[in-house]
Amino acid sequence: MNPAPTIVFFTVASGAGYGLLFWVGLLRPLGLVPGSAGFGALSVGIALVLIMVGLLSSTAHLGRPERAWRALSQWRSSWLSREGVAAVLTFAPAGLLFIAVIGHVEWLALPAGLLGAAGAAITVWCTGMIYASLKPIRQWHHPLVAPGYMLFGAFSGAALLAMLAAFWGQAAMPAAIAAVLGAAGFVLKQAYWSSVDAAPPVATMESATGLGSIGKVRVLDPPHTETNYLLREMAFRIGRVHAARLRRIASIGGFAVPAVLLAVALVTGGALAGVLAVLAAALATLGLLAERWLMFAEATHTVALYYGMESPG
């Protein structure tokens, strides 16, 4: 698939925002992050900004953005619609959490935080299932895609929370969580790439056309004399050298190095821990942008078979 910058940004920004909201909602009632009004307003506020900016960027990819609201009515059959419904519903407890942490209304902060965390998790799962449910794209129709969205959102959110909490001198728990999740993200991506690289194509020109019983199928004439939307969007190709480089950037720079930095921050503490947490959050964000761009770039639709590509993806 041709990676649209708006979608790449949307999935990373909203994932980090929902991840941050999830961990604030869970850890604040337990006293594992700073309980001050300033920290609560900053962390929940950044989460809401990331979510809103991410959602707005996704509408820029639509042909008719003014009709985006109509997608909410198809929640019975569409994961995209379910994502939209879940996102809208999550704003209510998230907004109440923001009000509660500013006003120190603890009886409201606890249920609002838990409901916000649940809504964040559901929304990110729906986002992952949008892609995992598409059978014609084998790189997306994979059992690790939706769990990966959940893991990466939780990791980036924890990394952001550790960075913010470091300014209040209480980053131990979010840093420990982010370090573990970063290591898990590294392992998951290696497993995912090994799986999709080794898996045979789910379709061939013979099976796609239904002419396999006759014999070998080949393209006599191309469907078009020039490039078109399908070739640009559904049969995008990325060179192996570039893909390998981006995989290293995503897995090592985006997961392994931030995990190590956060683990070191746990040991050192003090101002150095804050610097390491900031660096880890920045690297995690850049790594996830590379990972998400690559996930779109390496995905090829089965329709590419009709253009003579023997094994799409």
BAFI-3210 file (N, C-alpha, C; in Angstrom, 3 decimals, decimal comma, padded with zeros to 6 digits):
// residues 313
n [1|2|3|4|5|6|7|8|9|10|11|12|13|14|15|16|17|18|19|20|21|22|23|24|25|26|27|28|29|30|31|32|33|34|35|36|37|38|39|40|41|42|43|44|45|46|47|48|49|50|51|52|53|54|55|56|57|58|59|60|61|62|63|64|65|66|67|68|69|70|71|72|73|74|75|76|77|78|79|80|81|82|83|84|85|86|87|88|89|90|91|92|93|94|95|96|97|98|99|100|101|102|103|104|105|106|107|108|109|110|111|112|113|114|115|116|117|118|119|120|121|122|123|124|125|126|127|128|129|130|131|132|133|134|135|136|137|138|139|140|141|142|143|144|145|146|147|148|149|150|151|152|153|154|155|156|157|158|159|160|161|162|163|164|165|166|167|168|169|170|171|172|173|174|175|176|177|178|179|180|181|182|183|184|185|186|187|188|189|190|191|192|193|194|195|196|197|198|199|200|201|202|203|204|205|206|207|208|209|210|211|212|213|214|215|216|217|218|219|220|221|222|223|224|225|226|227|228|229|230|231|232|233|234|235|236|237|238|239|240|241|242|243|244|245|246|247|248|249|250|251|252|253|254|255|256|257|258|259|260|261|262|263|264|265|266|267|268|269|270|271|272|273|274|275|276|277|278|279|280|281|282|283|284|285|286|287|288|289|290|291|292|293|294|295|296|297|298|299|300|301|302|303|304|305|306|307|308|309|310|311|312|313]
n.u [000,845|000,396|001,930|000,103|000,858|-000,878|-002,364|-000,354|000,638|-001,707|-002,239|000,006|000,049|-002,551|-002,473|-000,413|-001,606|-003,946|-002,673|-001,284|-003,464|-004,612|-002,665|-002,453|-005,049|-005,078|-002,780|-002,699|-004,796|-003,642|-001,500|000,936|001,973|002,679|000,373|-000,450|-002,322|-001,248|000,387|-001,568|-003,296|-001,513|-000,680|-003,129|-004,179|-002,290|-002,676|-005,335|-005,018|-003,265|-004,908|-007,078|-005,756|-004,719|-007,086|-008,234|-006,311|-006,719|-009,110|-008,316|-007,438|-009,626|-011,881|-014,229|-014,370|-016,387|-018,388|-017,655|-018,892|-020,950|-019,958|-020,168|-022,571|-022,411|-021,624|-022,282|-021,160|-018,707|-015,336|-014,060|-016,148|-016,800|-014,480|-014,704|-017,055|-016,243|-014,137|-015,476|-017,124|-015,198|-014,239|-015,915|-015,503|-012,760|-012,702|-014,036|-012,166|-010,083|-011,206|-011,589|-008,977|-007,876|-009,483|-009,075|-010,965|-011,375|-013,175|-014,445|-012,350|-011,365|-013,425|-013,714|-011,138|-010,735|-012,793|-012,009|-009,555|-010,434|-011,982|-009,978|-008,392|-010,227|-010,750|-008,220|-007,882|-009,957|-008,968|-006,697|-007,996|-009,254|-007,376|-006,451|-008,652|-008,786|-008,740|-007,675|-005,127|-002,336|-000,272|-001,514|-003,734|-003,207|-002,395|-000,883|-001,203|-003,385|-002,943|-000,393|-000,916|-002,168|-000,066|001,951|000,703|000,346|003,007|004,174|002,571|003,244|005,948|005,801|004,471|006,372|008,358|007,051|006,458|009,003|009,786|008,585|009,887|009,025|009,092|009,450|007,660|006,110|008,343|009,482|007,391|007,278|009,818|009,665|007,560|008,686|010,747|009,124|007,784|009,876|010,436|007,962|007,787|009,941|009,054|006,743|007,714|009,336|007,393|005,678|007,506|008,212|005,851|003,826|002,382|-001,053|-002,643|-002,612|-002,022|-003,466|-005,368|-006,642|-007,882|-009,375|-008,753|-006,998|-007,314|-006,981|-004,353|-001,090|-001,317|-000,940|-000,312|-001,556|-001,888|-001,337|-003,711|-003,887|-002,426|-001,045|-000,031|-002,299|-004,872|-005,152|-002,690|-000,986|-001,915|-002,574|-000,601|001,899|005,433|008,346|011,846|014,016|016,359|015,793|013,603|014,779|016,510|014,709|013,377|015,355|015,705|013,180|012,869|015,237|015,999|013,484|012,335|014,159|016,414|015,081|013,940|016,222|017,334|015,352|015,448|018,005|017,531|015,953|017,802|019,684|018,320|017,324|018,362|019,603|018,062|015,744|016,618|017,270|014,742|013,352|014,811|014,319|011,537|011,425|012,885|011,299|008,970|009,875|010,756|008,340|006,963|008,480|008,055|005,271|004,982|006,375|004,789|002,572|003,810|004,903|002,721|000,687|-002,010|-004,198|-005,186|-003,081|-002,189|-003,543|-002,143|000,112|001,893|003,423|003,431|001,974|003,136]
n.v [-001,186|002,298|004,429|006,749|009,869|011,081|008,961|007,393|009,171|009,503|006,915|006,557|008,867|008,879|006,350|006,651|008,663|007,388|005,332|006,777|007,911|005,546|004,518|006,623|006,634|004,170|004,065|006,397|006,355|004,440|005,671|005,597|007,349|010,896|012,719|015,314|018,276|019,684|017,806|015,931|017,440|018,071|015,533|014,186|016,145|016,263|013,695|013,867|015,856|014,588|012,482|013,867|015,347|013,240|011,942|013,988|014,211|011,837|012,236|013,848|012,152|011,214|011,172|012,662|014,405|015,653|013,843|011,978|011,429|009,715|007,179|006,214|004,968|002,367|000,401|-002,225|-003,891|-002,901|-002,402|000,026|001,805|000,977|001,723|004,513|004,992|004,021|005,801|008,264|007,779|007,439|009,957|011,139|009,990|010,602|013,385|013,946|012,912|014,693|017,026|016,153|015,655|018,163|019,535|018,021|016,061|013,263|011,139|011,153|010,945|008,319|006,403|007,670|007,555|004,760|004,044|005,599|004,379|001,830|002,496|003,548|001,273|-000,356|001,205|001,314|-001,394|-001,760|-000,151|-001,620|-003,913|-003,004|-003,226|-005,857|-007,351|-007,398|-009,538|-009,699|-008,595|-009,945|-009,301|-007,770|-009,219|-010,888|-012,715|-011,256|-008,570|-006,921|-007,351|-006,205|-003,484|-002,831|-003,323|-001,550|000,930|000,949|000,858|003,259|005,133|004,628|005,294|008,047|008,827|008,167|010,009|012,455|012,100|012,039|014,664|015,309|013,750|011,122|008,697|005,983|003,665|003,977|004,029|001,511|-000,086|000,778|-000,014|-002,819|-003,245|-002,170|-004,005|-006,223|-005,335|-005,280|-008,051|-008,948|-007,688|-008,873|-011,505|-011,162|-010,169|-012,326|-014,254|-013,251|-013,065|-015,706|-016,964|-018,445|-016,975|-016,025|-016,143|-016,808|-016,029|-017,902|-018,844|-016,468|-015,689|-017,872|-019,671|-021,715|-024,455|-024,768|-024,295|-022,737|-019,317|-016,218|-012,722|-011,294|-008,746|-005,602|-004,208|-001,458|001,276|003,223|004,242|003,861|004,461|002,048|000,768|002,636|002,787|000,167|-001,580|-000,841|-000,720|-001,403|-001,134|-003,883|-003,273|-000,783|-001,521|-003,322|-001,589|000,197|-001,587|-002,196|000,320|000,712|-001,515|-001,660|001,061|002,068|000,374|-001,436|000,202|002,410|000,843|-000,062|002,400|003,333|001,362|001,813|004,350|003,737|002,726|004,761|007,230|010,571|013,652|012,667|010,435|011,683|012,908|010,636|009,468|011,337|011,156|008,473|008,493|010,143|008,628|006,342|007,354|008,161|005,675|004,240|005,670|004,973|002,197|002,053|003,310|001,485|-000,761|-000,170|000,235|-002,244|-003,810|-005,465|-005,568|-008,213|-007,630|-006,839|-009,009|-009,093|-007,402|-008,592|-009,198|-011,747|-012,790|-011,060|-008,934]
n.w [000,000|-000,641|001,497|003,203|004,532|006,401|007,503|008,608|010,547|012,029|013,166|014,788|016,469|017,658|018,815|020,721|022,263|023,258|024,620|026,595|027,971|028,899|030,744|032,604|033,605|034,908|036,634|038,202|040,251|041,882|042,969|041,679|039,917|039,758|041,783|041,606|040,651|038,524|037,139|036,455|034,803|032,735|031,688|031,024|029,390|027,257|026,257|025,314|023,359|021,535|020,716|019,518|017,492|016,027|015,164|013,617|011,604|010,280|008,926|006,867|004,954|003,708|000,911|000,968|003,533|005,018|005,215|007,036|009,450|008,841|008,836|011,398|011,701|010,835|012,642|013,219|011,328|010,512|011,314|011,212|011,700|014,288|015,588|015,391|016,893|019,411|019,900|020,115|022,345|024,294|024,801|026,692|029,439|029,485|029,354|031,761|033,526|033,145|034,199|036,816|037,804|037,795|039,607|041,869|042,483|043,731|043,990|041,594|039,801|039,918|038,828|036,319|035,289|035,072|033,285|031,118|030,531|029,774|027,524|025,883|025,383|024,008|021,739|020,439|019,890|018,040|015,985|015,206|014,277|012,013|009,999|010,357|009,628|006,885|004,442|001,746|001,933|002,891|004,651|006,527|007,357|009,719|012,669|014,552|014,123|015,198|018,059|018,057|017,541|019,953|021,775|020,883|021,178|023,966|024,757|023,648|024,955|027,643|027,569|027,043|029,369|031,299|030,629|031,209|033,936|034,951|035,259|037,587|039,294|039,693|038,109|038,088|037,986|035,462|033,753|034,134|033,173|030,500|029,624|029,726|027,914|025,609|025,084|024,626|022,344|020,495|020,271|019,294|016,767|015,429|015,331|013,826|011,318|010,552|010,218|008,139|006,080|005,629|005,000|002,447|-000,555|-000,337|-002,502|-006,024|-009,500|-010,833|-008,958|-008,323|-010,695|-011,224|-013,178|-012,941|-013,421|-016,091|-016,691|-016,538|-015,811|-017,368|-017,892|-020,765|-021,999|-020,435|-018,082|-018,218|-019,962|-018,702|-015,389|-012,597|-010,094|-008,615|-008,982|-007,811|-005,147|-004,263|-005,089|-004,295|-004,180|-002,293|-002,086|-001,257|000,146|001,308|002,872|004,670|006,029|007,244|008,877|010,735|011,898|013,034|014,798|016,394|016,965|017,674|019,585|021,043|021,889|023,289|025,344|026,713|027,515|029,276|031,191|032,230|033,244|035,425|037,186|037,565|038,252|039,381|037,713|035,433|034,817|033,967|031,578|030,073|029,885|028,336|025,937|025,325|024,859|022,601|020,700|020,627|019,472|016,898|015,966|015,899|013,961|011,717|011,758|011,338|008,834|007,291|007,612|006,078|003,595|002,906|002,492|000,195|-002,016|-003,122|-005,619|-007,138|-008,541|-010,936|-012,464|-013,241|-011,220|-009,696|-007,048|-004,837|-002,297]
ca.u [000,000|001,130|001,725|-000,354|001,400|-001,922|-002,727|000,795|000,630|-002,906|-002,127|001,035|-000,361|-003,702|-002,047|000,306|-002,570|-004,763|-001,797|-001,048|-004,717|-004,777|-001,792|-002,824|-006,278|-004,814|-001,715|-002,919|-005,500|-002,774|-000,422|002,188|002,432|002,369|-001,051|-000,717|-003,217|-000,453|000,753|-002,787|-003,755|-000,559|-000,696|-004,426|-004,316|-001,493|-003,355|-006,496|-004,539|-002,761|-006,060|-007,838|-004,940|-004,665|-008,371|-008,398|-005,431|-007,285|-010,153|-007,679|-007,208|-010,905|-012,269|-015,261|-014,273|-017,623|-019,284|-017,027|-019,799|-021,853|-019,338|-020,541|-023,819|-022,171|-020,852|-022,602|-020,380|-017,455|-014,412|-013,813|-017,253|-016,649|-013,409|-015,247|-017,985|-015,459|-013,379|-016,399|-017,566|-014,067|-014,020|-016,684|-014,740|-011,477|-012,977|-014,335|-010,898|-009,345|-011,839|-011,392|-007,595|-007,638|-010,184|-008,815|-012,205|-010,871|-014,258|-014,757|-011,153|-011,203|-014,245|-013,435|-009,870|-010,912|-013,603|-011,174|-008,579|-011,151|-012,331|-008,743|-008,001|-011,199|-010,559|-006,995|-008,151|-010,759|-008,066|-005,920|-008,864|-009,560|-006,389|-006,364|-009,826|-008,731|-008,160|-006,860|-003,776|-001,880|000,573|-002,393|-004,600|-002,221|-002,805|-000,101|-001,417|-004,192|-002,184|000,701|-001,448|-002,368|001,239|002,682|000,037|000,665|004,435|004,418|001,922|004,040|007,180|005,442|004,163|007,644|009,018|006,360|006,602|010,388|009,895|008,092|010,711|008,296|008,945|009,899|006,709|005,911|009,575|009,602|006,381|007,695|010,990|009,183|006,770|009,610|011,372|008,077|007,551|010,986|010,224|006,778|008,076|010,792|008,194|005,834|008,443|009,739|006,199|005,195|008,531|008,251|004,540|003,591|001,283|-002,375|-003,310|-001,788|-002,787|-004,400|-006,492|-007,359|-008,721|-010,193|-008,384|-005,900|-007,552|-006,565|-002,895|-000,412|-001,963|-000,058|-000,954|-001,281|-001,735|-001,630|-005,041|-003,790|-001,163|-000,378|-000,333|-003,620|-005,044|-004,908|-001,252|-000,349|-002,355|-002,702|000,544|003,098|006,594|009,486|013,039|014,420|017,379|015,117|012,778|015,667|017,008|013,620|013,119|016,358|015,403|011,974|013,016|016,325|015,876|012,169|011,932|015,259|017,182|014,288|013,799|017,487|017,460|014,433|015,982|019,122|016,950|015,481|018,954|020,389|017,490|017,748|018,262|019,991|016,902|014,839|017,189|017,127|013,323|013,021|015,429|013,611|010,233|011,653|013,270|010,138|008,065|010,477|010,739|006,968|006,638|009,115|007,357|003,937|005,165|006,802|003,674|001,767|004,605|005,143|001,440|000,257|-003,344|-004,273|-005,516|-001,835|-002,022|-004,110|-001,189|001,275|002,763|003,193|003,141|001,907|003,574]
ca.v [000,000|003,559|004,992|008,132|010,471|011,367|007,731|007,021|010,063|009,227|005,692|006,726|009,898|008,434|005,222|007,192|009,371|006,411|004,644|007,688|007,966|004,245|004,373|007,622|006,166|003,018|004,243|007,524|005,965|003,603|006,489|005,207|008,530|012,082|012,988|016,757|018,773|020,075|016,617|015,345|018,262|017,964|014,202|013,937|017,122|015,811|012,523|014,316|016,568|013,592|011,749|014,739|015,642|012,016|011,722|015,006|013,888|010,713|012,734|014,459|011,100|010,872|011,941|013,602|014,426|016,113|012,698|011,005|011,074|008,648|005,883|005,770|004,193|001,011|-000,284|-003,658|-004,678|-002,240|-002,080|001,463|002,443|000,667|002,580|005,858|005,008|003,884|007,036|009,300|007,448|007,566|011,361|011,521|009,759|011,290|014,771|013,969|012,696|015,959|017,928|015,615|015,805|019,590|019,933|017,061|015,355|011,900|010,174|011,143|010,581|006,863|005,780|008,285|007,011|003,361|004,023|006,130|003,349|000,784|003,036|003,662|-000,064|-000,817|001,989|000,876|-002,731|-001,575|000,357|-002,753|-004,853|-002,452|-003,781|-007,311|-007,992|-007,317|-010,781|-009,588|-008,107|-010,970|-008,710|-007,222|-010,279|-011,679|-012,722|-010,357|-007,164|-006,234|-007,278|-005,267|-002,135|-002,656|-003,277|-000,339|002,057|000,901|001,195|004,681|005,870|004,489|006,061|009,453|009,034|008,159|011,284|013,501|011,852|012,302|016,061|015,359|012,838|009,901|008,012|004,592|002,664|004,054|003,683|000,051|-000,636|001,074|-000,830|-004,181|-003,222|-001,951|-005,296|-007,072|-004,850|-005,758|-009,486|-009,126|-007,297|-009,892|-012,655|-010,797|-010,122|-013,688|-014,975|-012,802|-013,353|-017,145|-017,467|-018,426|-016,077|-016,621|-016,254|-016,775|-015,586|-018,976|-018,874|-015,190|-015,637|-019,075|-020,376|-022,624|-025,794|-024,780|-024,310|-021,540|-018,081|-015,064|-011,519|-011,083|-007,298|-004,931|-003,594|-000,029|001,685|004,102|003,922|004,288|004,491|000,730|000,509|003,541|002,554|-001,240|-002,386|-000,064|-001,570|-000,797|-001,927|-004,721|-002,579|000,230|-002,203|-003,846|-000,463|000,690|-002,583|-002,014|001,574|000,529|-002,496|-001,328|002,443|002,382|-000,486|-001,948|001,282|003,046|-000,069|-000,026|003,717|003,419|000,474|002,536|005,446|003,180|002,509|006,015|008,194|011,964|014,412|011,802|009,613|012,519|013,055|009,340|009,261|012,195|010,558|007,226|008,833|010,657|007,510|005,474|007,993|008,049|004,269|003,838|006,263|004,116|000,902|002,181|003,567|000,232|-001,696|000,156|000,115|-003,646|-004,496|-005,458|-006,135|-009,312|-007,100|-006,684|-010,179|-008,792|-006,550|-009,393|-009,466|-013,156|-013,061|-009,769|-008,932]
ca.w [000,000|-000,667|002,834|003,286|005,758|007,379|008,196|009,429|011,702|012,822|013,947|015,813|017,430|018,436|019,636|021,877|023,100|023,976|025,556|027,715|028,730|029,550|031,905|033,616|034,239|035,765|037,617|039,103|041,478|042,707|043,488|041,025|039,179|040,567|041,948|041,608|039,616|037,360|036,374|035,892|033,689|031,627|031,088|030,381|028,311|026,110|025,699|024,542|022,173|020,589|020,169|018,624|016,313|015,241|014,500|012,587|010,480|009,523|008,038|005,698|003,966|003,091|-000,267|001,410|004,998|005,655|005,373|007,931|010,534|008,423|009,118|012,735|011,657|010,337|013,670|013,277|010,364|010,138|012,399|011,137|012,398|015,713|016,091|015,542|018,025|020,638|020,104|020,584|023,702|025,222|025,132|027,877|030,674|029,436|029,736|033,193|034,218|033,080|035,178|038,167|038,276|038,036|040,828|042,958|042,821|043,636|043,816|040,164|039,034|039,857|037,782|035,020|034,817|034,675|032,064|030,047|030,177|029,034|026,205|025,095|024,946|023,005|020,515|019,762|019,351|016,822|014,957|014,703|013,555|010,687|009,078|010,506|009,036|005,426|003,947|000,511|002,220|003,829|005,689|007,556|007,863|010,454|014,091|015,392|013,764|016,215|019,324|017,886|017,734|021,390|022,441|020,509|021,822|025,388|024,900|023,409|026,026|028,862|027,383|027,244|030,782|032,027|030,364|031,960|035,372|035,336|035,676|038,960|040,071|040,055|036,824|038,206|037,502|034,005|033,052|034,172|032,253|029,121|029,301|029,454|026,685|024,496|024,788|024,036|020,988|019,668|020,021|018,447|015,385|014,823|015,054|012,733|010,045|010,202|009,784|006,835|005,081|005,362|004,574|001,003|-000,929|-000,131|-003,799|-007,219|-010,659|-011,185|-008,023|-008,365|-011,900|-011,319|-014,413|-012,651|-013,974|-017,498|-016,735|-016,067|-016,242|-017,476|-018,425|-022,182|-022,131|-019,164|-018,067|-018,499|-020,590|-017,759|-014,003|-012,142|-008,637|-008,037|-008,960|-006,852|-003,779|-003,886|-005,533|-003,998|-003,946|-001,619|-002,300|-000,133|000,925|002,119|003,858|005,712|006,820|008,074|009,921|011,788|012,590|013,836|015,871|017,314|017,419|018,214|020,691|021,866|022,529|024,347|026,485|027,462|028,135|030,407|032,232|032,847|034,018|036,687|038,057|037,852|038,951|039,331|036,471|034,317|034,474|033,179|030,237|029,401|029,601|027,192|024,755|025,031|024,278|021,244|019,839|020,467|018,511|015,564|015,582|015,568|012,661|010,711|011,769|010,747|007,406|006,688|007,606|004,902|002,373|002,586|002,273|-001,207|-002,213|-004,087|-006,942|-007,889|-009,415|-012,252|-013,171|-013,568|-010,086|-009,431|-005,635|-004,166|-000,908]
c.u [000,884|000,908|001,317|000,161|000,349|-002,292|-001,586|000,819|-000,547|-002,719|-001,078|000,575|-001,526|-003,336|-001,322|-000,647|-003,434|-003,929|-001,525|-002,293|-004,927|-003,946|-002,086|-004,067|-006,054|-003,853|-001,975|-003,693|-004,647|-001,608|000,923|002,721|002,074|000,872|-001,407|-001,640|-002,452|-000,078|-000,472|-003,282|-002,841|-000,670|-002,012|-004,625|-003,537|-002,140|-004,529|-006,066|-004,039|-003,908|-006,802|-007,059|-004,863|-005,954|-008,607|-007,525|-005,989|-008,368|-009,573|-007,422|-008,486|-011,190|-013,300|-015,277|-015,570|-018,622|-018,740|-017,989|-020,709|-021,278|-019,751|-021,773|-023,611|-021,438|-021,140|-021,686|-018,987|-016,596|-014,055|-014,898|-017,165|-015,551|-013,937|-016,181|-017,221|-014,684|-014,267|-016,806|-016,443|-013,816|-014,757|-015,920|-013,386|-011,637|-013,275|-013,060|-010,082|-009,895|-011,541|-009,979|-007,261|-008,259|-009,962|-010,105|-011,924|-011,985|-014,695|-013,571|-011,013|-012,090|-013,980|-012,142|-010,013|-011,742|-012,812|-010,149|-009,239|-011,507|-011,113|-008,330|-008,937|-010,984|-009,330|-007,168|-008,951|-009,894|-007,248|-006,754|-009,310|-008,648|-006,355|-007,534|-009,792|-007,998|-007,337|-005,433|-003,182|-000,987|-000,265|-003,291|-003,737|-002,561|-002,037|-000,383|-002,212|-003,504|-001,004|000,248|-001,640|-001,031|001,968|002,042|000,361|002,118|004,680|003,763|002,701|005,336|006,914|005,169|005,431|008,386|008,382|006,571|008,018|010,577|009,382|008,880|010,028|008,027|009,223|008,922|006,441|007,166|009,772|008,617|006,811|008,890|010,573|008,419|007,643|010,305|010,366|007,777|008,637|010,790|009,047|007,075|008,988|009,959|007,269|006,558|008,901|008,558|005,758|006,222|008,519|006,949|004,407|002,462|-000,059|-003,117|-002,279|-002,641|-003,815|-005,615|-007,311|-008,294|-009,661|-009,885|-007,264|-006,075|-007,104|-005,048|-002,328|-001,063|-000,920|-000,827|-000,557|-001,010|-002,039|-003,010|-005,020|-002,452|-000,369|-000,747|-001,704|-003,692|-004,703|-003,420|-000,548|-000,659|-002,279|-001,501|001,847|004,247|007,701|010,685|013,454|015,443|016,736|014,271|013,631|016,177|015,924|013,255|014,110|016,073|014,219|012,214|014,086|016,160|014,567|011,751|013,100|015,998|016,345|014,109|015,055|017,647|016,563|014,875|017,143|018,598|016,454|016,622|019,582|019,559|017,987|017,569|018,618|018,839|015,905|015,314|017,014|015,677|012,877|013,574|014,709|012,268|010,381|012,001|012,096|009,171|008,600|010,454|009,360|006,505|007,236|008,401|006,016|004,019|005,501|005,658|002,744|002,540|004,797|003,867|000,996|-001,073|-003,305|-004,576|-004,264|-001,578|-002,524|-003,205|000,126|002,238|002,467|002,797|003,127|002,319|004,724]
c.v [001,240|004,275|006,457|008,742|010,720|010,120|007,262|007,864|009,761|008,012|005,820|007,714|009,431|007,251|005,685|007,918|008,427|005,627|005,484|007,782|006,677|004,164|005,411|007,150|005,012|003,340|005,377|007,118|005,121|004,384|006,186|006,271|009,746|012,378|014,450|017,144|019,137|018,883|015,995|016,118|018,107|016,609|013,912|014,907|016,717|014,605|012,938|015,054|015,583|012,831|012,608|015,063|014,411|011,763|012,737|014,713|012,747|011,185|013,379|013,441|010,734|011,754|012,997|013,645|014,831|014,977|011,663|010,540|009,916|007,268|005,343|004,878|002,738|000,141|-001,779|-004,493|-004,117|-001,947|-000,599|002,228|002,197|001,513|003,989|005,977|004,940|005,164|008,135|009,034|007,641|009,009|011,759|011,229|010,457|012,757|014,908|013,757|013,981|016,943|017,475|015,839|017,273|020,024|019,027|016,391|013,862|010,878|010,091|010,667|009,073|006,224|006,358|007,731|005,576|003,253|004,562|005,119|002,240|001,260|003,162|002,308|-000,575|-000,095|001,529|-000,521|-002,634|-001,056|-000,771|-003,706|-004,319|-003,091|-005,306|-008,033|-008,028|-008,539|-010,621|-009,095|-009,003|-010,401|-008,106|-008,286|-011,317|-011,617|-011,771|-008,876|-006,423|-006,221|-006,309|-003,838|-001,845|-002,474|-001,980|000,904|002,115|001,295|002,683|005,541|005,812|005,282|007,563|009,746|009,048|009,469|012,402|013,338|012,136|013,745|016,268|014,398|011,556|009,081|006,517|003,603|002,786|003,711|002,179|-000,601|-000,433|000,231|-002,253|-004,229|-002,970|-003,235|-006,240|-006,652|-005,295|-007,222|-009,701|-008,779|-008,318|-011,114|-012,367|-010,807|-011,508|-014,467|-014,562|-013,060|-014,821|-017,682|-017,417|-017,464|-016,777|-016,798|-016,210|-016,265|-016,640|-018,983|-017,587|-015,107|-016,827|-019,921|-021,387|-024,006|-025,902|-024,908|-023,027|-020,298|-016,971|-013,919|-011,344|-009,617|-006,659|-004,283|-002,117|000,266|002,617|003,683|004,448|004,204|003,148|000,423|001,391|003,152|001,094|-002,097|-001,623|-001,018|-000,776|-001,718|-002,703|-004,024|-001,553|-000,420|-002,729|-002,735|000,056|-000,302|-002,444|-000,748|001,389|-000,377|-002,118|000,080|002,742|001,558|-000,851|-000,834|002,018|002,157|-000,051|001,306|003,840|002,501|001,135|003,686|004,963|003,044|003,825|006,981|009,610|012,611|013,560|010,920|010,399|012,687|011,765|009,078|010,100|011,598|009,275|007,508|009,333|009,527|006,562|006,049|007,874|006,606|003,791|004,458|005,424|002,774|000,984|002,471|002,266|-000,768|-001,437|-000,119|-001,333|-004,418|-004,346|-006,187|-007,236|-008,821|-006,914|-007,856|-009,898|-007,881|-007,273|-009,634|-010,857|-013,438|-011,752|-009,892|-009,864]
c.w [000,000|000,656|002,776|004,586|006,824|008,177|009,096|010,703|012,618|013,725|015,058|016,885|018,293|019,323|020,886|022,823|023,910|024,982|026,794|028,595|029,520|030,835|032,982|034,367|035,192|036,914|038,608|040,356|042,421|043,307|042,875|040,078|040,020|040,612|041,924|040,454|038,352|036,494|035,726|034,690|032,483|030,929|030,374|029,221|027,075|025,457|024,818|023,276|021,120|019,936|019,156|017,354|015,412|014,487|013,383|011,366|009,642|008,561|006,780|004,595|003,222|001,880|000,073|002,929|005,688|005,867|006,349|009,023|010,152|008,722|010,482|012,732|011,268|011,351|013,750|012,389|010,087|011,362|012,392|011,886|013,901|016,347|016,338|016,724|019,341|020,947|020,665|022,030|024,720|025,622|026,414|029,173|030,678|029,832|031,220|034,017|034,247|034,110|036,599|038,678|038,536|039,365|042,017|043,427|042,688|043,438|042,354|039,340|038,880|038,790|036,396|034,434|034,330|033,392|030,876|029,578|029,364|027,628|025,311|024,542|023,840|021,680|019,741|019,182|018,058|015,682|014,358|013,874|012,203|009,653|009,148|009,848|007,510|004,853|002,671|000,733|003,297|004,928|006,823|008,170|008,579|011,944|014,989|015,126|014,839|017,586|019,235|018,078|019,224|022,107|022,146|021,114|023,309|025,635|024,731|024,481|027,324|028,762|027,575|028,709|031,622|031,836|031,186|033,461|035,854|035,795|037,098|039,870|040,474|038,795|036,901|037,589|036,008|033,216|033,023|033,199|030,810|028,706|028,946|028,135|025,457|024,093|024,137|022,605|020,034|019,298|019,073|016,992|014,702|014,443|013,873|011,398|009,613|009,647|008,386|005,732|004,674|004,780|003,052|000,673|-000,788|-001,444|-004,910|-008,370|-011,054|-010,256|-008,074|-009,568|-012,009|-012,542|-014,187|-013,234|-015,422|-017,610|-016,192|-016,653|-016,286|-018,106|-019,884|-022,471|-020,792|-019,214|-018,440|-019,151|-019,692|-016,340|-013,607|-010,624|-008,006|-007,943|-007,924|-005,412|-003,353|-004,269|-005,358|-003,672|-003,257|-001,788|-001,060|000,764|001,849|003,201|005,003|006,616|007,759|009,167|011,068|012,596|013,538|015,033|016,884|017,876|018,103|019,409|021,612|022,604|023,575|025,566|027,345|028,193|029,369|031,541|032,956|033,717|035,371|037,698|038,493|038,686|038,748|037,977|035,258|033,879|033,634|031,750|029,441|029,026|028,407|025,900|024,351|024,367|022,842|020,283|019,599|019,435|017,087|015,073|015,185|014,255|011,530|010,611|011,068|009,255|006,691|006,615|006,423|003,620|001,953|002,289|000,822|-001,340|-003,272|-005,497|-007,794|-008,824|-010,821|-013,074|-013,404|-012,448|-009,574|-007,976|-004,880|-002,718|-000,688]
res [m|n|p|a|p|t|i|v|f|f|t|v|a|s|g|a|g|y|g|l|l|f|w|v|g|l|l|r|p|l|g|l|v|p|g|s|a|g|f|g|a|l|s|v|g|i|a|l|v|l|i|m|v|g|l|l|s|s|t|a|h|l|g|r|p|e|r|a|w|r|a|l|s|q|w|r|s|s|w|l|s|r|e|g|v|a|a|v|l|t|f|a|p|a|g|l|l|f|i|a|v|i|g|h|v|e|w|l|a|l|p|a|g|l|l|g|a|a|g|a|a|i|t|v|w|c|t|g|m|i|y|a|s|l|k|p|i|r|q|w|h|h|p|l|v|a|p|g|y|m|l|f|g|a|f|s|g|a|a|l|l|a|m|l|a|a|f|w|g|q|a|a|m|p|a|a|i|a|a|v|l|g|a|a|g|f|v|l|k|q|a|y|w|s|s|v|d|a|a|p|p|v|a|t|m|e|s|a|t|g|l|g|s|i|g|k|v|r|v|l|d|p|p|h|t|e|t|n|y|l|l|r|e|m|a|f|r|i|g|r|v|h|a|a|r|l|r|r|i|a|s|i|g|g|f|a|v|p|a|v|l|l|a|v|a|l|v|t|g|g|a|l|a|g|v|l|a|v|l|a|a|a|l|a|t|l|g|l|l|a|e|r|w|l|m|f|a|e|a|t|h|t|v|a|l|y|y|g|m|e|s|p|g]
***
